[in-house]
Amino acid sequence: MDFSLELFIGVAAIGLAAYTALLQRRHNFLSLKPIGQIKFHDYENRVAVRISNAGLGPLVIRKFEATDGSLEFPNLISAMPDLGPETAWETYFEELVSVAVLPGEEVVVIALEGNPEDKDYQVARLGVRERLSQLTATVHFEDAYGRRMKPVTRSLSWFGRAKPKLAGL
């Protein structure tokens, strides 16, 4: 069997291609990670809890849970007070499983929106803020490769903070 330069170059090219593919796969594993964040909206006309993805790869929610220290809830709507007949939720999730969040995007877990001048909305907003302030939320998620990422946990106590009084009111 003759050893030829063409055979050597061909085998070397295949080896180099395989090594380059391995490096690219490792790079993708390291750089295409999702970064989960639990964020809030707490305005006079909107109260919301959101899950955002600040990473470079897709975030796939495996499980969402909330707790008040004694009870656990699979979502936030289960922990909320009754809004009354004149007020309705803008949106909410009952089940946050296999929900994909693309990089730079977000999912609204629960949102209440209304006219800040409406008395029914004011009462509902106050009750929702009070209940949210007692909860801690946790999001379990994975990346596009099915690797489990470190869960993100955040207290929702921000909703219970003292609101500053506006001048002239």
Residue frames as a rotation matrix with the C-alpha (Angstrom) as fourth column:
MET 1
0.585 0.811 0.000 0.00
0.811 -0.585 0.000 0.00
0.000 0.000 -1.000 0.00
ASP 2
-0.388 -0.722 0.572 1.43
0.732 -0.619 -0.285 3.30
0.560 0.309 0.769 -1.07
PHE 3
0.081 0.319 -0.944 1.31
0.783 -0.606 -0.138 6.31
-0.617 -0.729 -0.298 1.13
SER 4
-0.227 -0.115 0.967 0.34
0.851 -0.507 0.139 9.31
0.474 0.854 0.213 -0.95
LEU 5
-0.977 -0.181 -0.113 0.24
0.211 -0.892 -0.400 12.99
-0.028 -0.414 0.910 -0.25
GLU 6
-0.515 0.851 0.104 -3.37
-0.446 -0.370 0.815 13.17
0.732 0.373 0.570 -1.48
LEU 7
0.156 0.545 -0.824 -4.49
0.457 0.699 0.550 10.54
0.876 -0.462 -0.140 1.03
PHE 8
-0.517 -0.442 -0.733 -2.70
0.852 -0.187 -0.489 12.33
0.080 -0.877 0.474 3.86
ILE 9
-0.975 0.177 0.134 -4.28
-0.170 -0.984 0.062 15.69
0.143 0.038 0.989 2.92
GLY 10
-0.221 0.956 -0.193 -7.74
-0.249 0.137 0.959 14.09
0.943 0.260 0.208 2.69
VAL 11
0.112 0.204 -0.973 -7.47
0.781 0.587 0.213 12.43
0.614 -0.783 -0.094 6.11
ALA 12
-0.771 -0.457 -0.443 -6.08
0.632 -0.629 -0.453 15.64
-0.072 -0.629 0.774 7.63
ALA 13
-0.801 0.528 0.282 -8.96
-0.331 -0.783 0.527 17.67
0.499 0.329 0.802 6.13
ILE 14
0.137 0.869 -0.476 -11.55
0.124 0.462 0.878 15.28
0.983 -0.179 -0.044 7.59
GLY 15
-0.114 -0.269 -0.956 -9.84
0.954 0.240 -0.182 15.43
0.279 -0.933 0.229 10.99
LEU 16
-0.961 -0.268 -0.063 -9.69
0.275 -0.937 -0.214 19.24
-0.002 -0.223 0.975 10.89
ALA 17
-0.468 0.866 0.176 -13.39
-0.336 -0.359 0.871 19.46
0.817 0.348 0.459 9.90
ALA 18
0.250 0.548 -0.798 -14.38
0.536 0.608 0.586 17.17
0.806 -0.574 -0.142 12.78
TYR 19
-0.446 -0.500 -0.742 -12.30
0.895 -0.249 -0.369 19.20
0.000 -0.829 0.559 15.24
THR 20
-0.962 0.128 0.241 -13.79
-0.078 -0.975 0.209 22.48
0.262 0.182 0.948 13.97
ALA 21
-0.085 0.988 -0.129 -17.32
-0.103 0.120 0.987 21.07
0.991 0.097 0.091 14.35
LEU 22
0.109 0.046 -0.993 -16.52
0.879 0.463 0.118 20.04
0.465 -0.885 0.010 17.91
LEU 23
-0.815 -0.464 -0.347 -15.22
0.569 -0.752 -0.332 23.54
-0.107 -0.469 0.877 18.72
GLN 24
-0.737 0.603 0.304 -18.32
-0.285 -0.686 0.669 25.13
0.612 0.407 0.678 17.16
ARG 25
0.167 0.819 -0.548 -20.62
0.308 0.485 0.819 22.89
0.937 -0.306 -0.171 19.20
ARG 26
-0.180 -0.316 -0.931 -18.78
0.980 0.023 -0.197 23.77
0.084 -0.948 0.306 22.41
HIS 27
-0.981 -0.174 0.080 -18.97
0.176 -0.984 0.015 27.47
0.076 0.029 0.997 21.50
ASN 28
-0.353 0.926 0.133 -22.74
-0.219 -0.220 0.951 27.19
0.910 0.307 0.280 20.91
PHE 29
0.189 0.383 -0.904 -23.20
0.742 0.547 0.387 25.43
0.643 -0.744 -0.181 24.26
LEU 30
-0.429 -0.481 -0.765 -21.35
0.884 -0.396 -0.247 28.22
-0.184 -0.782 0.595 26.05
SER 31
-0.990 -0.093 -0.104 -22.70
0.072 -0.979 0.193 31.24
-0.120 0.184 0.976 24.19
LEU 32
-0.520 0.854 0.005 -26.34
-0.219 -0.139 0.966 30.35
0.826 0.501 0.259 23.47
LYS 33
-0.728 0.224 -0.648 -27.41
0.672 0.425 -0.607 30.37
0.140 -0.877 -0.460 27.12
PRO 34
0.216 0.828 0.517 -30.68
0.366 -0.560 0.744 31.88
0.905 0.028 -0.424 28.26
ILE 35
-0.917 -0.366 -0.158 -30.64
0.294 -0.354 -0.888 34.26
0.269 -0.861 0.432 31.21
GLY 36
-0.027 0.996 -0.082 -33.99
0.730 0.075 0.680 34.27
0.683 -0.042 -0.729 32.98
GLN 37
-0.977 -0.184 0.106 -35.27
0.074 -0.763 -0.643 37.30
0.200 -0.620 0.759 34.87
ILE 38
-0.059 0.964 -0.259 -38.44
0.991 0.088 0.101 37.99
0.120 -0.251 -0.961 36.82
LYS 39
-0.932 -0.258 0.254 -39.54
0.273 -0.962 0.022 41.59
0.239 0.090 0.967 36.22
PHE 40
-0.260 0.846 -0.465 -42.38
0.798 -0.083 -0.597 43.81
-0.544 -0.526 -0.654 37.37
HIS 41
-0.549 0.278 0.788 -44.67
0.249 -0.846 0.472 46.54
0.798 0.455 0.396 36.12
ASP 42
-0.200 0.524 -0.828 -46.11
0.969 -0.017 -0.245 48.54
-0.143 -0.851 -0.505 38.99
TYR 43
-0.937 -0.003 0.349 -47.81
0.126 -0.936 0.329 51.60
0.326 0.352 0.877 37.59
GLU 44
-0.671 0.741 0.022 -51.08
-0.439 -0.373 -0.817 53.27
-0.597 -0.558 0.576 38.44
ASN 45
0.215 0.800 -0.560 -52.72
-0.951 0.039 -0.308 51.84
-0.225 0.598 0.769 35.31
ARG 46
0.562 -0.068 -0.825 -50.90
-0.401 0.850 -0.343 48.46
0.724 0.523 0.450 35.19
VAL 47
0.159 -0.508 0.847 -49.63
-0.876 0.323 0.359 45.84
-0.456 -0.799 -0.393 37.63
ALA 48
0.843 0.101 -0.527 -47.80
-0.420 0.737 -0.530 42.87
0.335 0.669 0.664 36.05
VAL 49
0.235 -0.799 0.553 -45.22
-0.435 0.423 0.795 40.15
-0.870 -0.427 -0.248 36.63
ARG 50
0.814 -0.028 -0.580 -43.12
-0.570 0.153 -0.808 39.09
0.111 0.988 0.109 33.62
ILE 51
0.437 -0.755 0.489 -40.44
0.271 0.629 0.728 36.53
-0.858 -0.186 0.480 32.80
SER 52
0.828 -0.213 -0.519 -37.83
-0.548 -0.504 -0.668 37.85
-0.119 0.837 -0.534 30.39
ASN 53
0.685 -0.654 0.321 -34.86
0.667 0.740 0.082 36.29
-0.292 0.158 0.943 28.63
ALA 54
0.801 -0.466 -0.375 -31.74
-0.455 -0.882 0.124 38.49
-0.388 0.071 -0.919 28.72
GLY 55
-0.003 -0.831 0.556 -29.53
-0.007 0.556 0.831 35.77
-1.000 -0.002 -0.007 27.24
LEU 56
-0.439 -0.292 -0.849 -28.56
-0.811 -0.277 0.515 34.78
-0.386 0.915 -0.115 23.71
GLY 57
-0.935 0.141 -0.327 -30.37
-0.047 0.862 0.505 31.44
0.353 0.487 -0.799 23.48
PRO 58
-0.063 0.998 0.030 -34.03
-0.362 -0.051 0.931 30.42
0.930 0.048 0.364 23.85
LEU 59
-0.850 -0.053 0.524 -35.38
-0.526 0.159 -0.836 29.91
-0.039 -0.986 -0.163 27.38
VAL 60
-0.249 0.780 -0.574 -37.86
-0.152 0.553 0.819 27.05
0.956 0.291 -0.019 27.81
ILE 61
-0.283 0.233 0.931 -39.86
-0.943 -0.247 -0.224 27.21
0.178 -0.941 0.289 31.03
ARG 62
-0.698 -0.003 -0.717 -40.07
0.029 0.999 -0.033 23.82
0.716 -0.044 -0.697 32.76
LYS 63
0.007 0.669 -0.743 -41.93
0.930 0.269 0.251 24.93
0.368 -0.693 -0.620 35.87
PHE 64
-0.458 -0.043 0.888 -43.21
-0.193 -0.970 -0.147 28.08
0.868 -0.239 0.436 37.54
GLU 65
0.069 0.506 -0.860 -44.08
0.847 0.426 0.319 28.24
0.527 -0.750 -0.399 41.20
ALA 66
-0.227 -0.059 0.972 -44.98
-0.339 -0.931 -0.136 30.85
0.913 -0.360 0.191 43.76
THR 67
-0.098 0.176 -0.980 -45.09
0.817 0.577 0.022 30.62
0.569 -0.798 -0.200 47.53
ASP 68
0.436 0.250 0.865 -46.18
-0.270 -0.880 0.391 32.79
0.859 -0.404 -0.316 50.42
GLY 69
-0.448 -0.699 0.558 -44.08
-0.798 0.031 -0.601 30.81
0.403 -0.715 -0.572 52.87
SER 70
-0.461 0.334 0.822 -46.78
-0.524 0.646 -0.556 28.33
-0.716 -0.687 -0.123 53.83
LEU 71
0.531 0.688 0.495 -48.65
0.113 0.521 -0.846 27.56
-0.840 0.505 0.199 50.59
GLU 72
-0.705 -0.708 -0.034 -47.24
0.018 -0.066 0.998 26.81
-0.709 0.703 0.060 47.13
PHE 73
0.464 0.849 -0.252 -49.00
-0.193 -0.181 -0.964 27.78
-0.865 0.496 0.079 43.91
PRO 74
-0.011 -0.470 0.883 -48.34
0.779 0.549 0.302 26.51
-0.627 0.691 0.360 40.35
ASN 75
-0.237 -0.011 0.972 -49.11
0.756 -0.631 0.177 30.00
0.611 0.776 0.158 39.00
LEU 76
-0.987 -0.159 -0.025 -49.88
0.142 -0.787 -0.600 33.49
0.076 -0.596 0.799 40.26
ILE 77
-0.442 0.884 0.150 -53.57
-0.505 -0.384 0.773 33.58
0.741 0.266 0.617 39.38
SER 78
0.098 0.464 -0.880 -54.28
0.445 0.770 0.456 30.85
0.890 -0.437 -0.131 41.96
ALA 79
-0.446 -0.381 -0.810 -52.91
0.892 -0.116 -0.437 33.10
0.072 -0.917 0.392 44.71
MET 80
-0.910 0.022 0.414 -54.80
0.062 -0.980 0.189 36.26
0.410 0.197 0.891 43.72
PRO 81
-0.669 0.725 -0.164 -57.84
0.114 -0.119 -0.986 37.76
-0.734 -0.679 -0.003 45.44
ASP 82
0.001 0.781 0.625 -61.22
0.973 0.143 -0.180 38.07
-0.230 0.608 -0.760 43.73
LEU 83
-0.880 -0.424 0.216 -61.27
0.471 -0.835 0.283 41.26
0.060 0.350 0.935 41.66
GLY 84
-0.380 0.824 -0.420 -64.98
-0.031 -0.465 -0.885 41.88
-0.925 -0.323 0.202 41.84
PRO 85
0.237 0.618 0.750 -67.53
0.681 0.445 -0.582 41.92
-0.693 0.648 -0.315 39.02
GLU 86
0.940 0.229 -0.254 -66.42
0.031 -0.796 -0.604 45.20
-0.341 0.560 -0.755 37.41
THR 87
0.268 -0.927 -0.262 -62.71
-0.908 -0.333 0.253 44.38
-0.322 0.170 -0.932 36.99
ALA 88
0.986 0.022 0.163 -61.01
0.036 0.939 -0.343 41.70
-0.160 0.345 0.925 34.89
TRP 89
0.166 -0.980 0.112 -57.46
0.205 0.145 0.968 40.48
-0.965 -0.138 0.225 34.37
GLU 90
0.312 -0.183 -0.932 -55.71
-0.868 -0.453 -0.202 41.70
-0.386 0.873 -0.300 31.23
THR 91
0.384 -0.213 -0.898 -53.90
-0.490 0.778 -0.394 38.35
0.783 0.591 0.194 30.96
TYR 92
0.156 -0.429 0.890 -52.58
-0.910 0.289 0.299 35.45
-0.385 -0.856 -0.345 33.04
PHE 93
-0.320 -0.314 -0.894 -51.10
-0.590 0.804 -0.071 31.99
0.741 0.505 -0.442 32.67
GLU 94
0.705 0.516 0.486 -52.64
-0.709 0.481 0.517 29.01
0.033 -0.709 0.705 34.42
GLU 95
0.773 -0.488 0.406 -49.87
0.344 0.859 0.378 26.68
-0.534 -0.152 0.832 33.28
LEU 96
0.633 -0.665 -0.397 -46.35
-0.768 -0.603 -0.214 27.82
-0.097 0.440 -0.893 32.47
VAL 97
0.165 -0.556 0.815 -44.83
-0.032 0.823 0.568 24.60
-0.986 -0.120 0.119 31.14
SER 98
-0.181 -0.381 0.907 -42.90
0.849 0.405 0.340 24.31
-0.497 0.831 0.250 27.85
VAL 99
0.917 0.391 -0.076 -43.38
0.319 -0.835 -0.448 28.01
-0.239 0.387 -0.891 27.16
ALA 100
0.023 -0.941 0.338 -40.45
1.000 0.025 0.003 29.28
-0.011 0.338 0.941 25.06
VAL 101
0.830 0.100 -0.548 -39.10
0.169 -0.982 0.078 32.79
-0.531 -0.157 -0.833 25.53
LEU 102
0.595 -0.612 0.521 -36.84
0.693 0.061 -0.719 34.00
0.408 0.789 0.460 22.74
PRO 103
-0.366 -0.810 -0.459 -33.76
0.922 -0.384 -0.058 36.14
-0.130 -0.444 0.887 23.49
GLY 104
-0.994 -0.075 0.086 -34.78
0.081 -0.994 0.071 39.70
0.080 0.078 0.994 24.29
GLU 105
-0.277 0.961 0.019 -38.45
-0.184 -0.072 0.980 38.73
0.943 0.268 0.197 24.65
GLU 106
-0.910 0.044 0.413 -40.72
-0.410 0.052 -0.910 38.24
-0.061 -0.998 -0.029 27.66
VAL 107
-0.421 0.827 -0.373 -43.84
0.439 0.545 0.714 36.41
0.793 0.137 -0.593 28.80
VAL 108
-0.457 0.379 0.805 -46.42
-0.732 -0.674 -0.098 38.16
0.505 -0.634 0.585 30.95
VAL 109
-0.918 0.073 -0.391 -47.28
0.254 0.864 -0.435 35.79
0.306 -0.498 -0.812 33.81
ILE 110
0.013 0.933 -0.358 -50.11
0.994 -0.049 -0.093 37.95
-0.104 -0.355 -0.929 35.13
ALA 111
-0.929 -0.287 0.234 -51.30
0.322 -0.938 0.128 41.49
0.183 0.194 0.964 34.40
LEU 112
0.115 0.927 -0.356 -54.03
0.927 -0.230 -0.298 43.77
-0.358 -0.296 -0.886 35.66
GLU 113
-0.899 -0.377 0.224 -54.67
0.436 -0.818 0.376 46.94
0.042 0.435 0.899 33.68
GLY 114
0.129 0.991 -0.025 -57.29
0.989 -0.127 0.070 49.61
0.066 -0.033 -0.997 34.10
ASN 115
0.190 0.066 0.980 -58.21
0.238 -0.971 0.019 53.25
0.952 0.229 -0.200 34.45
PRO 116
-0.688 -0.563 -0.459 -56.50
0.557 -0.004 -0.831 54.70
0.465 -0.827 0.316 37.55
GLU 117
-0.786 0.465 0.408 -59.55
-0.553 -0.824 -0.127 56.94
0.277 -0.325 0.904 38.11
ASP 118
0.097 0.844 -0.528 -61.94
-0.378 0.522 0.765 53.96
0.921 0.125 0.369 38.32
LYS 119
0.060 -0.018 0.998 -62.74
-0.996 -0.074 0.058 53.14
0.072 -0.997 -0.022 41.97
ASP 120
0.922 0.299 0.245 -63.34
-0.317 0.948 0.035 49.42
-0.221 -0.110 0.969 41.28
TYR 121
0.640 -0.755 -0.141 -59.95
0.214 0.352 -0.911 49.20
0.738 0.553 0.388 39.57
GLN 122
-0.024 -0.659 0.752 -58.26
-0.677 -0.543 -0.498 51.05
0.736 -0.520 -0.433 42.45
VAL 123
0.428 0.262 0.865 -59.64
-0.860 0.414 0.300 48.54
-0.279 -0.872 0.402 44.98
ALA 124
0.997 -0.057 0.052 -58.63
0.072 0.932 -0.356 45.58
-0.028 0.359 0.933 42.81
ARG 125
0.424 -0.896 0.134 -55.15
-0.046 -0.169 -0.984 47.02
0.904 0.411 -0.113 42.20
LEU 126
0.038 -0.369 0.929 -54.60
-0.937 -0.335 -0.095 47.53
0.347 -0.867 -0.358 45.93
GLY 127
0.680 0.296 0.671 -55.64
-0.565 0.794 0.223 43.93
-0.466 -0.531 0.708 46.70
VAL 128
0.925 -0.379 -0.038 -53.43
0.231 0.638 -0.735 42.52
0.302 0.671 0.677 43.92
ARG 129
0.195 -0.894 0.404 -50.41
-0.397 -0.449 -0.800 44.57
0.897 -0.005 -0.443 45.04
GLU 130
0.199 -0.070 0.978 -50.90
-0.979 0.019 0.201 43.46
-0.033 -0.997 -0.064 48.63
ARG 131
0.869 0.180 0.461 -51.14
-0.214 0.977 0.023 39.78
-0.446 -0.118 0.887 47.69
LEU 132
0.766 -0.642 -0.029 -48.20
0.163 0.238 -0.958 39.92
0.621 0.729 0.287 45.26
SER 133
0.204 -0.729 0.654 -46.04
-0.727 -0.560 -0.398 41.53
0.656 -0.394 -0.644 47.97
GLN 134
0.412 0.029 0.911 -46.46
-0.803 0.484 0.348 38.39
-0.431 -0.874 0.223 50.10
LEU 135
0.958 0.094 0.269 -45.20
0.036 0.896 -0.443 36.02
-0.283 0.434 0.855 47.39
THR 136
-0.135 -0.976 -0.173 -41.88
-0.607 -0.056 0.792 34.73
-0.783 0.212 -0.585 46.09
ALA 137
0.857 0.449 -0.253 -41.74
-0.447 0.402 -0.799 33.41
-0.258 0.798 0.545 42.51
THR 138
-0.206 -0.907 0.367 -39.39
-0.356 0.419 0.835 30.78
-0.911 0.042 -0.409 41.07
VAL 139
0.725 0.332 -0.603 -38.87
-0.673 0.155 -0.723 29.86
-0.146 0.930 0.336 37.42
HIS 140
-0.003 -0.665 0.747 -37.23
-0.032 0.747 0.664 26.56
-0.999 -0.022 -0.023 36.48
PHE 141
0.795 0.285 -0.536 -36.02
-0.493 -0.212 -0.844 26.56
-0.354 0.935 -0.028 32.87
GLU 142
0.216 -0.724 0.655 -33.72
0.487 0.661 0.570 24.93
-0.846 0.196 0.496 30.35
ASP 143
-0.326 -0.409 -0.852 -31.85
-0.541 -0.659 0.523 25.94
-0.775 0.632 -0.007 27.22
ALA 144
0.337 0.479 -0.811 -32.42
-0.939 0.110 -0.326 24.84
-0.067 0.871 0.487 23.62
TYR 145
-0.385 -0.581 -0.717 -30.27
-0.589 0.753 -0.294 21.75
0.711 0.310 -0.632 24.21
GLY 146
0.523 0.698 -0.489 -32.45
-0.014 0.581 0.814 20.58
0.852 -0.419 0.314 27.12
ARG 147
-0.468 -0.729 -0.500 -29.83
0.586 0.167 -0.793 21.44
0.661 -0.664 0.349 29.74
ARG 148
0.603 0.699 -0.385 -31.37
0.734 -0.298 0.610 22.60
0.311 -0.650 -0.693 33.00
MET 149
-0.226 -0.605 0.763 -30.29
0.154 -0.796 -0.586 26.07
0.962 -0.015 0.273 34.05
LYS 150
-0.863 -0.111 -0.494 -30.10
0.502 -0.065 -0.862 27.45
0.064 -0.992 0.112 37.58
PRO 151
0.114 0.992 0.058 -33.63
0.949 -0.126 0.289 28.45
0.294 0.022 -0.956 38.68
VAL 152
-0.726 -0.219 0.652 -34.41
0.120 -0.974 -0.193 32.14
0.678 -0.062 0.733 39.09
THR 153
0.021 0.705 -0.709 -36.14
0.976 0.141 0.168 33.15
0.218 -0.695 -0.685 42.34
ARG 154
-0.795 -0.242 0.555 -37.35
0.164 -0.968 -0.188 36.63
0.583 -0.058 0.810 43.22
SER 155
-0.535 0.604 -0.591 -39.40
0.700 -0.075 -0.710 38.07
-0.473 -0.794 -0.382 46.04
LEU 156
-0.239 0.546 0.803 -42.38
0.716 -0.460 0.525 40.11
0.656 0.700 -0.281 44.88
SER 157
0.009 0.201 -0.980 -42.19
0.943 -0.326 -0.058 42.30
-0.331 -0.924 -0.193 48.00
TRP 158
-0.921 -0.370 0.119 -41.60
0.386 -0.831 0.401 45.31
-0.049 0.415 0.909 45.72
PHE 159
-0.368 0.864 0.343 -45.36
0.345 -0.216 0.913 45.55
0.863 0.455 -0.219 45.29
GLY 160
0.465 0.559 -0.686 -45.74
0.820 0.021 0.572 46.27
0.334 -0.829 -0.449 49.03
ARG 161
-0.603 -0.782 -0.154 -43.39
0.788 -0.556 -0.265 49.24
0.122 -0.281 0.952 49.17
ALA 162
0.069 0.570 -0.819 -44.63
0.555 -0.704 -0.443 52.62
-0.829 -0.423 -0.365 50.36
LYS 163
0.131 0.061 0.989 -45.68
0.958 -0.264 -0.111 54.74
0.255 0.963 -0.093 47.39
PRO 164
-0.821 -0.442 -0.360 -44.43
0.523 -0.836 -0.166 58.34
-0.228 -0.325 0.918 47.39
LYS 165
0.269 0.910 -0.317 -47.10
0.674 -0.412 -0.613 61.03
-0.688 -0.049 -0.724 47.60
LEU 166
-0.174 -0.254 0.951 -47.32
0.908 -0.415 0.055 63.34
0.381 0.873 0.303 44.62
ALA 167
-0.904 -0.212 -0.371 -46.94
0.347 -0.871 -0.347 67.09
-0.250 -0.443 0.861 45.27
GLY 168
-0.776 0.629 -0.050 -50.26
-0.612 -0.730 0.304 68.89
0.154 0.267 0.951 45.52
LEU 169
-0.141 0.761 -0.633 -52.31
-0.153 0.615 0.773 65.81
0.978 0.206 0.030 46.40
